């Protein structure tokens, strides 16, 4: 038993399971969140980013963003995005081995800023808040990209970053356990479920849980230990998958699943005994996948099946599979056609929908938001964001492509169902730009 407590990873996991319970106190959350940010800054400055402290602390903040929103520990709504950006800027300044900063993402940030000049925010709404809400995520992504672009990472460093990213997600599992009523008491219908998501936005909770599913699956696939104990890793993977399904928010779960499938295919392709490896892992995944699905479906009285087949609580198929996102997407495309060169202006789409439809709905899709609010400049931004990581991955080994492609999928699919509400998409996009060294 003493050996367990000598293991740092296991201790950190246990601490974060306990942390989920402590964060039920909003006072504790308000103290803990700024403390973490301060410790990160001190660590980066004192070490001069010698061991990629900026990456580790930024990963932790990206994973804890939703957790601290749930527990009201945020100093401001966009707190984590600003902190992550400042981490990377600080690291670029203080690190001894200077990393060459490519101008391509400086150009990207400048392109984003042009849209501010065309913002049309009605009085008495705050222009500053509208701009911060819509641009803090994309600008944070740009700074992360400046930091990560073609920066070399060993597999050990990469797995350490994924470990830091997932620790707060473990705390979220604990928090959800304490905050969620008995499953028998929850009414599951044909939409995303706030009660099963700890009273917070199911879309964002599901997004982060989907990340955790990928990280645990990747560790198991590569025969690495997240907690140092195989049984505990499997248990956490099963429970995190169960909790993600219970949110009834499909975006996060399906995004995690897509990333795992891509990663698995390329990983198996890179191995020698491809057929045997494929048969072994496929059998395990199918068995556990079906078991978790059947258990969760039974717990939700069959409503999980309705949710994923786009049916309402009565089993009648719904007309819109996107839960209203198509309407917002079309509205923003219309903004592009009406203002093709510079778009409607940053933050203006929400108020355009208010005038035309009487609905105050912020964009759920970063791609359509870029097109509608930035016009042809938005088209150029999208081309730059999509092409750059693909070129970066092109000449790297297949095994490296598995990671880089999975990170890119996470970014692309997440911004399609959850825009850039949280800091995770910007961080994971940055990771899709690294160079992975397979041998130290």
C-alpha positions as CSV (number, residue, x, y, z in Angstrom):
1,X,0.0,0.0,0.0
2,X,2.9,2.3,0.7
3,X,4.0,2.0,-2.9
4,X,0.8,3.6,-4.0
5,X,1.5,6.8,-2.2
6,X,5.0,7.0,-3.7
7,X,3.5,7.3,-7.1
8,X,3.0,11.0,-8.1
9,X,0.5,10.3,-10.8
10,X,-1.7,8.3,-8.6
11,X,-1.6,10.9,-5.9
12,X,-2.5,13.7,-8.3
13,X,-5.5,11.7,-9.5
14,X,-6.7,11.0,-6.0
15,X,-6.2,14.7,-5.1
16,X,-8.3,15.7,-8.1
17,X,-11.1,13.3,-7.2
18,X,-11.2,14.9,-3.8
19,X,-11.0,18.4,-5.4
20,X,-14.3,17.8,-7.2
21,X,-16.0,17.6,-3.8
22,X,-14.2,20.6,-2.4
23,X,-15.2,22.7,-5.4
24,X,-18.9,22.3,-4.3
25,X,-18.0,25.4,-2.2
26,X,-18.0,28.4,-4.5
27,X,-15.7,30.2,-2.0
28,X,-13.1,27.5,-2.3
29,X,-13.4,27.6,-6.1
30,X,-13.0,31.4,-6.2
31,X,-9.7,31.0,-4.2
32,X,-8.4,27.9,-6.0
33,X,-8.8,29.1,-9.6
34,X,-6.7,32.4,-9.2
35,X,-4.2,30.4,-7.1
36,X,-3.6,27.9,-9.9
37,X,-3.1,30.8,-12.4
38,X,-0.6,32.5,-10.1
39,X,1.3,29.3,-9.5
40,X,1.5,28.8,-13.3
41,X,3.0,32.2,-13.9
42,X,5.6,31.7,-11.1
43,X,6.5,28.3,-12.4
44,X,7.0,29.5,-16.0
45,X,9.1,32.5,-14.9
46,X,11.2,30.7,-12.3
47,X,12.1,27.8,-14.6
48,X,12.3,30.0,-17.8
49,X,10.0,27.4,-19.4
50,X,12.9,24.8,-19.3
51,X,10.5,21.8,-19.1
52,X,7.6,23.2,-21.1
53,X,5.8,24.5,-18.0
54,X,3.8,26.9,-20.2
55,X,2.3,23.9,-22.1
56,X,1.6,22.0,-18.9
57,X,-0.1,24.8,-17.1
58,X,-2.0,25.9,-20.2
59,X,-3.2,22.3,-20.6
60,X,-4.4,22.3,-17.0
61,X,-6.3,25.6,-17.6
62,X,-7.8,24.3,-20.8
63,X,-9.1,21.2,-19.0
64,X,-10.4,23.2,-16.0
65,X,-12.2,26.0,-17.9
66,X,-15.7,24.3,-17.7
67,X,-15.0,23.0,-14.2
68,X,-14.4,26.5,-12.8
69,X,-17.4,27.9,-14.7
70,X,-19.6,25.2,-13.1
71,X,-18.3,26.1,-9.6
72,X,-18.3,29.9,-10.2
73,X,-14.6,30.1,-9.7
74,X,-14.0,32.3,-12.7
75,X,-12.7,35.8,-12.1
76,X,-14.2,36.8,-15.4
77,X,-16.1,34.8,-18.2
78,X,-13.0,34.7,-20.5
79,X,-10.5,34.4,-17.6
80,X,-8.9,31.1,-18.8
81,X,-8.4,32.3,-22.4
82,X,-6.6,35.4,-21.2
83,X,-4.5,33.4,-18.8
84,X,-3.4,30.8,-21.4
85,X,-2.5,33.6,-23.9
86,X,-0.4,35.3,-21.2
87,X,1.3,32.0,-20.3
88,X,2.5,31.5,-23.8
89,X,3.6,35.2,-24.3
90,X,5.5,35.0,-21.0
91,X,7.2,31.7,-22.0
92,X,8.3,33.1,-25.4
93,X,9.9,36.1,-23.6
94,X,11.7,34.3,-20.7
95,X,12.7,30.9,-22.2
96,X,16.5,30.6,-22.8
97,X,16.2,28.5,-26.0
98,X,14.3,31.0,-28.2
99,X,11.6,29.5,-30.4
100,X,11.2,31.1,-33.8
101,X,7.9,32.9,-34.1
102,X,6.4,32.6,-37.6
103,X,4.6,35.6,-38.9
104,X,1.7,33.6,-40.3
105,X,-0.3,33.6,-37.1
106,X,0.5,37.3,-36.4
107,X,-1.2,37.9,-39.8
108,X,-4.1,35.8,-38.6
109,X,-4.6,37.9,-35.5
110,X,-4.4,41.1,-37.5
111,X,-7.1,39.7,-39.9
112,X,-9.4,39.0,-36.9
113,X,-9.0,42.6,-35.6
114,X,-10.3,44.2,-38.9
115,X,-13.8,43.0,-38.1
116,X,-14.0,45.2,-35.0
117,X,-14.2,48.3,-37.2
118,X,-17.5,47.0,-38.7
119,X,-19.2,46.0,-35.5
120,X,-22.7,47.2,-35.1
121,X,-23.7,46.7,-31.5
122,X,-26.9,48.5,-30.4
123,X,-27.1,50.8,-27.4
124,X,-27.0,50.1,-24.4
125,X,-25.2,46.8,-25.1
126,X,-21.4,46.7,-24.3
127,X,-19.2,46.7,-27.4
128,X,-16.3,45.6,-25.3
129,X,-18.1,42.6,-24.0
130,X,-19.4,41.6,-27.4
131,X,-16.0,41.8,-28.9
132,X,-14.3,39.9,-26.0
133,X,-17.0,37.2,-26.2
134,X,-16.4,36.6,-29.9
135,X,-12.7,37.3,-30.3
136,X,-11.1,36.2,-27.0
137,X,-11.2,32.5,-28.2
138,X,-9.8,33.1,-31.7
139,X,-7.1,35.4,-30.5
140,X,-6.1,33.0,-27.7
141,X,-5.9,30.3,-30.5
142,X,-3.6,32.6,-32.5
143,X,-1.2,33.1,-29.6
144,X,-1.2,29.4,-28.8
145,X,-0.4,28.7,-32.5
146,X,2.5,31.3,-32.4
147,X,3.9,29.3,-29.4
148,X,3.4,25.8,-30.7
149,X,4.0,26.1,-34.4
150,X,6.8,23.6,-35.3
151,X,7.9,23.3,-31.7
152,X,9.4,19.9,-31.0
153,X,7.8,17.6,-28.5
154,X,8.9,14.2,-27.3
155,X,6.2,11.6,-26.7
156,X,6.9,11.9,-23.0
157,X,6.3,15.6,-23.0
158,X,3.2,15.2,-25.1
159,X,1.7,12.6,-22.7
160,X,2.6,14.8,-19.7
161,X,0.6,17.6,-21.4
162,X,-2.4,15.3,-22.0
163,X,-2.2,14.2,-18.3
164,X,-2.3,17.8,-17.1
165,X,-5.3,18.4,-19.5
166,X,-7.2,15.5,-18.0
167,X,-6.7,16.1,-14.3
168,X,-9.4,18.7,-14.0
169,X,-11.7,16.5,-16.0
170,X,-11.3,13.9,-13.2
171,X,-12.4,16.6,-10.7
172,X,-15.4,17.2,-12.9
173,X,-16.4,13.5,-12.7
174,X,-16.3,13.8,-8.9
175,X,-18.3,17.1,-9.0
176,X,-20.9,15.5,-11.3
177,X,-21.3,12.6,-8.9
178,X,-22.1,14.9,-6.0
179,X,-24.2,17.4,-7.9
180,X,-26.4,15.1,-9.9
181,X,-29.6,13.7,-8.5
182,X,-30.2,10.0,-8.6
183,X,-30.5,8.9,-12.2
184,X,-34.0,7.5,-11.4
185,X,-35.1,11.1,-10.4
186,X,-33.9,12.7,-13.7
187,X,-36.4,13.1,-16.5
188,X,-34.7,12.3,-19.8
189,X,-36.4,13.6,-22.9
190,X,-35.3,14.3,-26.5
191,X,-32.8,17.1,-25.7
192,X,-29.6,17.8,-23.8
193,X,-30.0,17.3,-20.1
194,X,-28.9,20.0,-17.6
195,X,-29.6,17.9,-14.5
196,X,-27.3,15.1,-15.6
197,X,-24.7,17.7,-16.5
198,X,-24.5,19.1,-12.9
199,X,-26.8,22.0,-13.7
200,X,-24.4,23.5,-16.3
201,X,-24.5,23.6,-20.1
202,X,-24.5,20.0,-21.3
203,X,-22.8,21.0,-24.6
204,X,-19.7,22.3,-22.7
205,X,-19.7,19.5,-20.1
206,X,-19.9,16.9,-22.9
207,X,-17.1,18.5,-24.9
208,X,-14.7,18.3,-22.0
209,X,-15.7,14.7,-21.0
210,X,-15.2,13.7,-24.7
211,X,-11.6,14.9,-24.3
212,X,-11.1,12.7,-21.3
213,X,-12.5,9.7,-23.2
214,X,-9.9,10.2,-25.9
215,X,-6.9,10.7,-23.5
216,X,-7.8,7.5,-21.5
217,X,-8.4,5.5,-24.7
218,X,-5.1,6.7,-26.2
219,X,-3.2,5.7,-23.0
220,X,-4.8,2.2,-23.1
221,X,-4.2,1.8,-26.8
222,X,-0.5,2.6,-26.4
223,X,-0.2,0.4,-23.3
224,X,0.6,3.5,-21.1
225,X,-0.8,4.1,-17.7
226,X,-2.6,7.3,-16.8
227,X,-2.9,6.5,-13.1
228,X,-0.2,3.9,-13.1
229,X,-2.8,1.2,-12.5
230,X,-4.5,-0.5,-15.5
231,X,-7.7,-1.4,-13.5
232,X,-8.2,2.2,-12.3
233,X,-7.6,3.5,-15.9
234,X,-10.3,1.2,-17.3
235,X,-12.7,2.1,-14.5
236,X,-12.2,5.9,-15.1
237,X,-12.7,5.4,-18.9
238,X,-15.9,3.5,-18.4
239,X,-17.3,6.1,-15.9
240,X,-16.3,9.1,-18.0
241,X,-18.0,7.5,-21.1
242,X,-21.1,6.9,-19.0
243,X,-21.2,10.4,-17.7
244,X,-20.7,11.9,-21.2
245,X,-23.6,9.8,-22.6
246,X,-25.9,11.0,-19.7
247,X,-25.5,14.6,-20.7
248,X,-27.5,13.8,-23.8
249,X,-25.3,16.3,-25.6
250,X,-24.2,14.5,-28.7
251,X,-21.5,16.9,-29.9
252,X,-18.8,16.2,-27.3
253,X,-19.3,12.5,-27.3
254,X,-19.2,12.1,-31.1
255,X,-16.2,14.4,-31.4
256,X,-14.3,12.3,-28.9
257,X,-15.4,9.1,-30.7
258,X,-14.3,10.6,-34.1
259,X,-10.8,11.5,-32.7
260,X,-10.4,8.0,-31.2
261,X,-11.4,6.3,-34.4
262,X,-8.9,8.4,-36.4
263,X,-6.1,7.9,-33.9
264,X,-6.8,4.1,-33.7
265,X,-6.8,3.6,-37.5
266,X,-3.4,5.4,-37.9
267,X,-1.9,3.8,-34.9
268,X,-2.9,0.3,-36.1
269,X,-1.6,1.1,-39.6
270,X,1.8,2.1,-38.0
271,X,2.2,-1.3,-36.3
272,X,3.7,-4.4,-37.7
273,X,1.0,-7.0,-37.0
274,X,-1.9,-4.8,-38.3
275,X,-4.5,-7.6,-38.7
276,X,-3.9,-9.1,-35.2
277,X,-3.8,-5.6,-33.6
278,X,-7.0,-4.6,-35.4
279,X,-8.9,-7.7,-34.4
280,X,-7.8,-7.6,-30.8
281,X,-8.6,-3.9,-30.2
282,X,-11.8,-4.0,-32.2
283,X,-13.2,-6.9,-30.2
284,X,-12.4,-5.1,-26.9
285,X,-13.9,-1.8,-27.9
286,X,-17.1,-3.3,-29.4
287,X,-17.6,-5.4,-26.2
288,X,-17.2,-2.6,-23.8
289,X,-18.9,0.0,-26.0
290,X,-22.1,-2.1,-26.3
291,X,-22.1,-2.9,-22.6
292,X,-21.8,0.8,-21.6
293,X,-24.4,1.8,-24.2
294,X,-26.9,-0.8,-23.0
295,X,-26.4,0.1,-19.4
296,X,-26.8,3.8,-20.0
297,X,-29.8,3.3,-22.2
298,X,-31.5,1.2,-19.6
299,X,-30.7,3.8,-16.9
300,X,-32.4,6.5,-19.1
301,X,-35.4,4.3,-19.8
302,X,-34.5,4.0,-23.5
303,X,-34.3,7.8,-24.1
304,X,-30.6,7.5,-25.0
305,X,-31.5,5.6,-28.1
306,X,-34.1,8.2,-29.0
307,X,-31.6,11.0,-28.5
308,X,-29.0,9.5,-30.8
309,X,-31.5,8.6,-33.5
310,X,-32.9,12.2,-33.4
311,X,-36.3,11.3,-31.8
312,X,-38.2,13.1,-29.1
313,X,-39.4,11.6,-25.8
314,X,-42.4,10.0,-27.7
315,X,-40.2,8.3,-30.2
316,X,-41.2,10.7,-33.1
317,X,-38.3,11.7,-35.3
318,X,-37.5,15.4,-35.1
319,X,-37.1,17.5,-38.2
320,X,-33.9,19.3,-37.3
321,X,-31.0,17.0,-36.2
322,X,-28.9,20.0,-35.2
323,X,-31.1,21.3,-32.4
324,X,-31.7,24.6,-34.0
325,X,-28.1,25.2,-35.1
326,X,-29.0,25.1,-38.8
327,X,-31.1,28.2,-38.4
328,X,-28.2,30.1,-36.8
329,X,-25.9,28.8,-39.5
330,X,-28.2,30.0,-42.3
331,X,-28.6,33.4,-40.6
332,X,-24.8,33.9,-40.6
333,X,-24.4,32.8,-44.2
334,X,-27.0,35.3,-45.1
335,X,-24.9,37.9,-43.3
336,X,-22.0,36.9,-45.6
337,X,-24.0,37.3,-48.7
338,X,-25.3,40.7,-47.6
339,X,-21.8,41.9,-46.6
340,X,-19.4,39.8,-48.7
341,X,-16.2,41.8,-48.2
342,X,-16.0,42.6,-44.4
343,X,-19.1,40.8,-43.1
344,X,-21.5,42.1,-40.4
345,X,-18.7,43.0,-38.0
346,X,-17.6,41.3,-34.8
347,X,-20.5,40.4,-32.4
348,X,-23.2,41.7,-34.7
349,X,-24.7,38.4,-35.7
350,X,-26.5,37.9,-32.4
351,X,-28.2,41.3,-32.7
352,X,-29.1,40.7,-36.4
353,X,-31.0,37.6,-35.3
354,X,-32.7,39.6,-32.6
355,X,-34.0,42.2,-35.1
356,X,-35.0,39.6,-37.8
357,X,-36.2,36.7,-35.7
358,X,-36.8,38.1,-32.2
359,X,-34.3,35.6,-30.8
360,X,-31.2,36.5,-28.8
361,X,-28.9,33.5,-29.8
362,X,-25.1,33.6,-29.9
363,X,-23.4,31.5,-32.6
364,X,-22.7,27.8,-31.9
365,X,-20.6,27.5,-35.0
366,X,-17.2,29.3,-35.3
367,X,-17.0,28.7,-39.0
368,X,-20.3,30.3,-39.8
369,X,-19.5,33.1,-37.4
370,X,-16.3,33.8,-39.1
371,X,-18.0,33.9,-42.5
372,X,-20.9,36.0,-41.4
373,X,-19.1,38.5,-39.2
374,X,-15.8,38.8,-41.1
375,X,-16.9,38.2,-44.7
376,X,-14.2,37.2,-47.2
377,X,-11.6,37.9,-44.6
378,X,-13.2,35.1,-42.6
379,X,-12.8,32.8,-45.7
380,X,-9.1,33.7,-45.7
381,X,-8.8,33.0,-42.0
382,X,-10.5,29.6,-42.3
383,X,-8.2,28.6,-45.2
384,X,-5.2,29.6,-43.2
385,X,-6.4,27.7,-40.1
386,X,-7.2,24.5,-42.0
387,X,-4.2,24.3,-44.4
388,X,-1.4,25.1,-41.9
389,X,-1.8,22.0,-39.6
390,X,-2.3,19.8,-42.6
391,X,1.0,21.0,-44.1
392,X,2.7,20.6,-40.7
393,X,1.6,17.0,-40.4
394,X,2.3,16.0,-44.0
395,X,6.0,15.0,-43.7
396,X,5.7,13.6,-40.2
397,X,5.6,9.8,-39.4
398,X,2.2,8.0,-39.5
399,X,2.3,7.6,-35.7
400,X,2.8,11.4,-35.3
401,X,0.0,12.0,-37.8
402,X,-2.3,10.0,-35.5
403,X,-1.9,12.5,-32.7
404,X,-1.9,15.6,-34.9
405,X,-4.9,14.5,-36.8
406,X,-6.8,13.7,-33.7
407,X,-6.0,17.2,-32.2
408,X,-7.2,18.8,-35.5
409,X,-10.4,16.8,-35.4
410,X,-11.1,17.9,-31.9
411,X,-10.6,21.6,-32.8
412,X,-12.6,21.4,-36.1
413,X,-15.6,19.4,-34.7
414,X,-15.7,21.3,-31.4
415,X,-15.9,24.7,-33.1
416,X,-18.7,23.4,-35.2
417,X,-21.0,22.5,-32.3
418,X,-19.8,24.8,-29.5
419,X,-18.0,27.6,-31.3
420,X,-15.1,28.9,-29.1
421,X,-17.0,29.3,-25.8
422,X,-14.2,27.7,-23.8
423,X,-10.4,27.8,-24.1
424,X,-10.0,24.1,-25.1
425,X,-10.3,24.4,-28.9
426,X,-7.6,27.1,-29.1
427,X,-5.2,25.0,-27.0
428,X,-5.8,21.7,-28.9
429,X,-5.4,23.5,-32.2
430,X,-2.0,24.7,-31.0
431,X,-1.0,21.1,-30.3
432,X,-1.9,20.1,-33.9
433,X,1.0,22.3,-35.0
434,X,3.8,20.7,-33.1
435,X,6.6,18.4,-34.4
436,X,6.6,15.1,-32.6
437,X,9.9,13.4,-31.9
438,X,9.3,9.6,-31.7
439,X,12.7,8.9,-30.2
440,X,14.4,11.1,-27.6
